[in-house]
Amino acid sequence: MQNYYGNNLQDRNTLRNKEFSLGCQLHNAGLLYGRIIPLKNEKMQIRLELSLSKTFASTSKMSTERNINLTKINEQIQTELNGYFLQYAYLPSINVQWVYLFGKSSK
């Protein structure tokens, strides 16, 4: 990362064997289409869903247990990753769920 962003994160020897964590929070909006298939037992059903979500914002932050100031690199990571997420983050999904309804009384 030092080479990529051009930041000096202190002496390289102090960074060896140190863990860094990168956390990303994605904020999405999307569409969901689904069908409910009732089963013979009224308390059970199968739900089929198709969805597509688009990321409209993100928050990314690098952290470490060491006392290192990561403010500048966090700003750069936030800017760069947010650009990638906004451009490329389309999240499709296909869901199949077996559902048991606890509160529904049978006939």
C-alpha beads as a LAMMPS data file, in Angstrom:
LAMMPS data file: protein, C-alpha beads

107 atoms
106 bonds

1 atom types
1 bond types

-500.0 500.0 xlo xhi
-500.0 500.0 ylo yhi
-500.0 500.0 zlo zhi

Masses

1 110.0

Atoms # bond

1 1 1 0.000 0.000 0.000
2 1 1 2.880 2.337 0.640
3 1 1 3.955 2.001 -2.978
4 1 1 0.436 2.249 -4.389
5 1 1 -0.678 5.308 -2.421
6 1 1 2.732 6.867 -1.872
7 1 1 2.264 7.059 1.904
8 1 1 4.956 6.426 4.461
9 1 1 3.394 4.284 7.193
10 1 1 6.609 4.432 9.273
11 1 1 9.579 2.126 9.037
12 1 1 8.801 -1.069 7.104
13 1 1 10.397 -3.216 9.822
14 1 1 7.764 -2.069 12.332
15 1 1 4.988 -3.061 9.907
16 1 1 6.141 -6.627 9.318
17 1 1 3.850 -9.188 10.930
18 1 1 1.329 -6.470 11.847
19 1 1 -2.293 -6.969 10.964
20 1 1 -4.386 -4.425 9.142
21 1 1 -8.135 -4.770 8.724
22 1 1 -10.195 -3.230 5.954
23 1 1 -13.889 -2.855 6.625
24 1 1 -16.457 -1.830 4.027
25 1 1 -20.075 -0.896 4.567
26 1 1 -22.169 -0.969 1.400
27 1 1 -25.454 0.933 1.140
28 1 1 -27.696 -0.695 -1.453
29 1 1 -31.101 -0.260 -3.018
30 1 1 -32.741 -2.847 -5.181
31 1 1 -35.676 -4.733 -6.571
32 1 1 -37.086 -8.020 -5.341
33 1 1 -39.549 -10.305 -7.118
34 1 1 -40.857 -13.404 -5.418
35 1 1 -43.447 -16.156 -5.394
36 1 1 -44.889 -18.130 -2.504
37 1 1 -45.658 -21.790 -3.117
38 1 1 -47.961 -23.194 -0.428
39 1 1 -47.407 -26.804 0.599
40 1 1 -49.972 -29.370 1.766
41 1 1 -49.269 -28.505 5.390
42 1 1 -50.641 -24.940 5.820
43 1 1 -47.792 -24.049 8.142
44 1 1 -45.166 -24.690 5.473
45 1 1 -44.363 -22.908 2.226
46 1 1 -41.539 -22.392 -0.214
47 1 1 -40.546 -18.880 -1.251
48 1 1 -38.681 -18.219 -4.491
49 1 1 -37.049 -14.811 -4.947
50 1 1 -34.978 -12.993 -7.556
51 1 1 -33.338 -9.709 -6.645
52 1 1 -30.926 -7.123 -7.981
53 1 1 -29.272 -4.512 -5.768
54 1 1 -27.115 -1.543 -6.714
55 1 1 -24.610 0.075 -4.383
56 1 1 -25.261 3.820 -4.119
57 1 1 -22.778 4.619 -1.324
58 1 1 -20.038 2.949 0.662
59 1 1 -17.881 3.561 3.703
60 1 1 -14.436 1.939 3.836
61 1 1 -11.920 2.155 6.651
62 1 1 -8.592 0.525 7.410
63 1 1 -7.646 -0.083 11.021
64 1 1 -4.842 -1.632 13.036
65 1 1 -4.105 -2.301 16.669
66 1 1 -0.821 -0.414 16.308
67 1 1 -0.690 3.286 17.063
68 1 1 -0.348 4.366 13.413
69 1 1 -2.113 7.382 11.913
70 1 1 -4.115 6.012 8.956
71 1 1 -6.174 9.155 8.268
72 1 1 -4.593 10.016 4.924
73 1 1 -4.604 6.467 3.562
74 1 1 -8.198 5.971 4.786
75 1 1 -9.287 9.025 2.786
76 1 1 -7.597 7.627 -0.319
77 1 1 -9.028 4.127 0.203
78 1 1 -12.499 5.582 0.754
79 1 1 -12.319 7.593 -2.478
80 1 1 -10.940 4.753 -4.568
81 1 1 -13.166 1.944 -3.290
82 1 1 -16.293 4.114 -3.378
83 1 1 -15.611 4.725 -7.073
84 1 1 -15.300 0.984 -7.754
85 1 1 -18.394 0.141 -5.743
86 1 1 -20.510 2.801 -7.452
87 1 1 -19.377 1.700 -10.901
88 1 1 -19.337 -2.087 -10.579
89 1 1 -21.335 -3.214 -7.534
90 1 1 -24.504 -4.835 -8.844
91 1 1 -25.523 -7.664 -6.538
92 1 1 -27.908 -10.229 -8.050
93 1 1 -29.318 -13.066 -5.970
94 1 1 -31.585 -16.075 -6.298
95 1 1 -33.156 -17.244 -3.043
96 1 1 -35.048 -20.419 -2.245
97 1 1 -36.498 -20.517 1.260
98 1 1 -38.399 -23.166 3.134
99 1 1 -40.673 -21.389 5.620
100 1 1 -42.491 -22.744 8.660
101 1 1 -45.207 -20.433 10.002
102 1 1 -45.397 -20.787 13.782
103 1 1 -48.474 -18.659 14.480
104 1 1 -50.769 -19.924 11.716
105 1 1 -53.531 -22.294 12.804
106 1 1 -54.390 -25.255 10.596
107 1 1 -57.974 -25.841 9.351

Bonds

1 1 1 2
2 1 2 3
3 1 3 4
4 1 4 5
5 1 5 6
6 1 6 7
7 1 7 8
8 1 8 9
9 1 9 10
10 1 10 11
11 1 11 12
12 1 12 13
13 1 13 14
14 1 14 15
15 1 15 16
16 1 16 17
17 1 17 18
18 1 18 19
19 1 19 20
20 1 20 21
21 1 21 22
22 1 22 23
23 1 23 24
24 1 24 25
25 1 25 26
26 1 26 27
27 1 27 28
28 1 28 29
29 1 29 30
30 1 30 31
31 1 31 32
32 1 32 33
33 1 33 34
34 1 34 35
35 1 35 36
36 1 36 37
37 1 37 38
38 1 38 39
39 1 39 40
40 1 40 41
41 1 41 42
42 1 42 43
43 1 43 44
44 1 44 45
45 1 45 46
46 1 46 47
47 1 47 48
48 1 48 49
49 1 49 50
50 1 50 51
51 1 51 52
52 1 52 53
53 1 53 54
54 1 54 55
55 1 55 56
56 1 56 57
57 1 57 58
58 1 58 59
59 1 59 60
60 1 60 61
61 1 61 62
62 1 62 63
63 1 63 64
64 1 64 65
65 1 65 66
66 1 66 67
67 1 67 68
68 1 68 69
69 1 69 70
70 1 70 71
71 1 71 72
72 1 72 73
73 1 73 74
74 1 74 75
75 1 75 76
76 1 76 77
77 1 77 78
78 1 78 79
79 1 79 80
80 1 80 81
81 1 81 82
82 1 82 83
83 1 83 84
84 1 84 85
85 1 85 86
86 1 86 87
87 1 87 88
88 1 88 89
89 1 89 90
90 1 90 91
91 1 91 92
92 1 92 93
93 1 93 94
94 1 94 95
95 1 95 96
96 1 96 97
97 1 97 98
98 1 98 99
99 1 99 100
100 1 100 101
101 1 101 102
102 1 102 103
103 1 103 104
104 1 104 105
105 1 105 106
106 1 106 107
